[in-house]
Amino acid sequence: MQRAALRTVPLLPALVVRCLLHPRRTALLTTNVRLGDGITVNGDPVRRAVALPPLLFGNPLTVALTTYGSESAVAFTSDLTDPDPALLPALWEEALAELEKTYGM
């Protein structure tokens, strides 16, 4: 899948992407997926959407924040070296609570 995606990118930007996102330089990949309101499938309204991020370039963890309408959801994809992926949501919530406390949000 990643090879097919990189074939569509010109050579120089693809090289930059490979270098910058290499696991030796990047511990994880994150993305924010904002979806427009009013999506339908076969005429039925979509009520909730969550993007499932792929693992790319050998990185062990990818996190995607999906925003659809007034709701947001986070999804984690980790490789087999993650000893306990079930801990990721709780760790995420702890980090958000710490940011909220630190910055008075």
N, C-alpha and C positions, 0 to 999 in steps of 0.2 A: 504494500500500500504506500509506504513512504517513498519508494523508488519511483512509483508512478507519479506521485505528487511532485517530486523533484524534477522529473523530466519535463514538466510543464513550466518550470521556472528557468529563466536564463542562467547560463553557467556561473557568472560572477556572483549574483545574489544567492544562488544555491550553495556555492562554496562558503560564503559568509554565514549563511544559516547553519551549515554543517559545523563550522568552526565555533560559532557562538553558542550553539545548543549542544555541543558535545558533552557527555557526562563528566569529563574531567573539569569542565568550566561551569557547568550548570547542574545544580543538585536536583532540581525539579522543573517542570514546565507548568505554567499556569495560563489560563485563558478566561476571558469573559465573553460569554455568548449572549447577546441581547437579541431577543426575537420580537418581531412586531406584534402588535395586538391583533386579535380577530382571525387567527389562523383556523382554518377548517379542514377536515378530512372527510371526503365524501359528503359534504354538506353539514357534518356535525362539528360543533365548536370544540376546539382543543382547550381543555380547562387547565392543564398543567404540562410543562415540558421540562425535560432535564437532558442536557448534553452529556454524553458519555465520552470522555476524552481518550484518544488512543495513546499508547506509549510510543514515542518516537525517538529515534537517534540513540537508542540504548539507555535513555534516562529511566531511572527506577520508579518515578512517580510523576503523574500528571494530575492536575486539579483544574476543574472547570466550574466556573460560577455562571449559572444560567439565569437570565432575567426574562420573565414573560409576564406581561401585564404588570400587576403590582406585587408579584411574588418573585422570590429568588430561591434558587436551590444550588447546592454544591455537590459535585460528584468527584470521587477519587478513583484513579486507576493505578494500581501498583503492580510491580513484577513479583516473581516468585521469591525474591530475596527479602521481601518485607516479612518480618517475623510474625506480625499480628495486624493485618490491615483493618480489622474491626476497631482498632484503637484510633484510627485517623479522624473520624467524626468528633470524638470527644476531645482530642488534642486540638482540633480546629476551633471548637467552641471555647476551650480554655484560652487559646490565643486571642480570640475575639474579645473575650471578657477582660483579658489583661490590657488590650488596646483601649477598650472602653473606659476602664478604670484609670489608666495612665493619661488619657487625653480628655477625660470628662465628657464623653459623648452621652 
